[in-house]
Amino acid sequence: MSSHHAGAHASQPQDERRLEVAAGVLVLLADRTRLALLEQLGRGEADVTTLTEACGAPRPSVSQHLAKLRLAGLVTTRKDGRRVVYSLRHGHLRRLVEEALNVADHQIGGLPPHD
C-alpha cells in the first residue's frame, strides 16, 4: 500500500468524527427554542431573564435548553454578581445560525438563491 493510500485511510476516522460532531451541532440547532436562544446570543451576551423574554419560552424550558447548549460546548457562562451571563462560544456558531435564518428568509420570501 502506498503512503498516499495509508494517509487517506488514517484520516477516515477523523472525517467520520468530524461529521458526527457537526451532525450533533445541527441536531441541537433543529429545536426552535434553542435556535431562538442562539440567535439572541449572537447579538451579545445575556442572562436567563433576557433570553426568556427574547424567545418567549417558559423560564424552566429556557434553563434546560441553555444547559444542553452549555453541555455541548456551544455556549459559555460567567458570573455577574448573582446573575449567570451566557455567550456564544465562537463566531462560527453565530454565522451558522445567521445562515440558517437567511435560508428561511429566502424560502419564506421566495427570494432567488445566490452565493
The 8 nearest C-alpha neighbors of each residue, nearest first, counted from 0:
[[1, 4, 2, 5, 3, 6, 8, 7],
 [0, 2, 3, 4, 5, 6, 7, 8],
 [1, 3, 5, 4, 6, 0, 7, 8],
 [4, 2, 6, 1, 5, 7, 0, 8],
 [5, 3, 7, 1, 6, 2, 8, 0],
 [4, 6, 2, 8, 7, 3, 9, 1],
 [7, 5, 9, 3, 8, 4, 2, 10],
 [6, 8, 4, 10, 5, 9, 3, 11],
 [7, 9, 5, 6, 10, 11, 4, 12],
 [8, 10, 6, 7, 11, 5, 12, 13],
 [11, 9, 13, 7, 8, 12, 14, 6],
 [10, 12, 14, 13, 8, 9, 15, 7],
 [13, 11, 15, 14, 10, 16, 9, 8],
 [12, 14, 16, 10, 11, 15, 17, 9],
 [15, 13, 11, 17, 12, 16, 10, 18],
 [16, 14, 12, 18, 13, 17, 11, 19],
 [17, 15, 19, 13, 18, 14, 20, 12],
 [16, 18, 14, 20, 15, 19, 13, 21],
 [19, 17, 21, 15, 16, 20, 22, 14],
 [18, 20, 16, 22, 17, 21, 15, 23],
 [19, 21, 23, 17, 22, 18, 16, 24],
 [22, 20, 18, 24, 23, 19, 17, 25],
 [23, 21, 25, 19, 24, 20, 18, 26],
 [24, 22, 20, 26, 21, 25, 19, 27],
 [25, 23, 21, 27, 22, 26, 28, 20],
 [24, 26, 28, 22, 27, 23, 29, 21],
 [27, 25, 23, 29, 28, 24, 22, 30],
 [26, 28, 24, 25, 29, 30, 23, 33],
 [29, 27, 25, 34, 26, 30, 33, 24],
 [30, 28, 26, 27, 25, 31, 34, 33],
 [29, 31, 33, 28, 32, 34, 27, 26],
 [32, 30, 34, 33, 35, 29, 28, 36],
 [33, 31, 35, 34, 30, 36, 54, 56],
 [34, 32, 36, 35, 30, 31, 64, 37],
 [33, 35, 31, 37, 28, 32, 36, 38],
 [36, 34, 38, 32, 33, 37, 54, 31],
 [37, 35, 33, 39, 34, 38, 40, 32],
 [36, 38, 40, 34, 39, 35, 41, 33],
 [37, 39, 35, 41, 36, 40, 34, 96],
 [40, 38, 36, 41, 37, 42, 35, 50],
 [41, 39, 37, 43, 42, 44, 38, 86],
 [42, 40, 38, 93, 39, 43, 37, 87],
 [43, 41, 40, 39, 38, 44, 93, 37],
 [44, 42, 40, 41, 45, 86, 39, 87],
 [43, 45, 86, 85, 40, 84, 42, 46],
 [46, 44, 84, 85, 49, 50, 43, 40],
 [45, 47, 84, 49, 48, 83, 85, 50],
 [46, 48, 50, 49, 51, 45, 62, 61],
 [49, 47, 51, 50, 46, 52, 58, 45],
 [50, 48, 52, 46, 51, 47, 45, 53],
 [49, 51, 53, 47, 52, 48, 54, 46],
 [52, 50, 48, 49, 53, 54, 58, 55],
 [51, 53, 49, 55, 50, 54, 48, 56],
 [54, 52, 50, 51, 55, 49, 39, 36],
 [53, 55, 51, 56, 35, 52, 50, 36],
 [56, 54, 52, 51, 53, 57, 50, 32],
 [55, 57, 54, 51, 61, 58, 60, 32],
 [58, 56, 60, 59, 61, 51, 55, 62],
 [57, 59, 61, 60, 51, 62, 56, 47],
 [60, 58, 62, 61, 57, 63, 56, 64],
 [61, 59, 63, 57, 58, 62, 64, 56],
 [62, 60, 58, 64, 63, 59, 65, 51],
 [61, 63, 65, 59, 60, 64, 58, 66],
 [64, 62, 66, 60, 65, 61, 59, 67],
 [63, 65, 67, 61, 66, 62, 33, 60],
 [66, 64, 68, 62, 67, 63, 69, 61],
 [65, 67, 69, 63, 64, 68, 70, 62],
 [68, 66, 70, 64, 65, 69, 71, 63],
 [69, 67, 65, 71, 73, 66, 70, 74],
 [68, 70, 74, 72, 66, 71, 67, 73],
 [71, 69, 67, 72, 68, 66, 73, 74],
 [72, 70, 68, 69, 73, 67, 74, 24],
 [73, 71, 69, 70, 74, 68, 75, 88],
 [74, 72, 68, 88, 71, 69, 87, 75],
 [75, 73, 87, 88, 69, 86, 72, 68],
 [76, 74, 86, 85, 88, 69, 87, 73],
 [77, 75, 85, 84, 83, 86, 78, 74],
 [76, 78, 84, 83, 79, 85, 75, 82],
 [77, 79, 83, 82, 80, 84, 81, 76],
 [80, 78, 82, 81, 83, 77, 84, 46],
 [81, 79, 82, 78, 83, 77, 84, 46],
 [80, 82, 79, 83, 78, 84, 77, 46],
 [83, 81, 79, 80, 78, 84, 46, 47],
 [82, 84, 78, 77, 46, 79, 76, 85],
 [83, 85, 46, 45, 77, 76, 78, 82],
 [86, 84, 76, 45, 44, 75, 46, 74],
 [87, 85, 44, 75, 74, 40, 88, 76],
 [88, 86, 74, 89, 40, 73, 75, 41],
 [87, 89, 74, 73, 75, 86, 72, 90],
 [90, 88, 91, 87, 92, 93, 73, 74],
 [89, 91, 93, 92, 94, 88, 87, 41],
 [92, 90, 94, 93, 89, 95, 88, 96],
 [91, 93, 95, 90, 94, 89, 96, 87],
 [94, 92, 90, 41, 96, 95, 91, 97],
 [93, 95, 97, 91, 92, 96, 98, 90],
 [96, 94, 92, 98, 97, 93, 91, 99],
 [95, 97, 99, 93, 94, 98, 92, 100],
 [98, 96, 94, 100, 95, 99, 101, 93],
 [97, 99, 101, 95, 100, 96, 94, 102],
 [100, 98, 96, 102, 101, 97, 95, 103],
 [99, 101, 103, 97, 98, 102, 104, 96],
 [102, 100, 98, 104, 103, 99, 97, 105],
 [101, 103, 105, 99, 100, 104, 98, 106],
 [104, 102, 100, 106, 101, 105, 107, 99],
 [105, 103, 101, 107, 102, 106, 108, 100],
 [106, 104, 110, 102, 108, 103, 109, 107],
 [105, 107, 103, 109, 104, 108, 102, 110],
 [108, 106, 104, 105, 109, 103, 110, 102],
 [109, 107, 105, 110, 106, 104, 103, 111],
 [108, 110, 106, 105, 107, 111, 104, 112],
 [109, 111, 105, 108, 112, 106, 104, 107],
 [112, 110, 109, 113, 105, 106, 108, 114],
 [113, 111, 110, 114, 105, 102, 109, 106],
 [114, 112, 111, 110, 105, 102, 101, 98],
 [113, 112, 111, 98, 102, 101, 105, 110]]
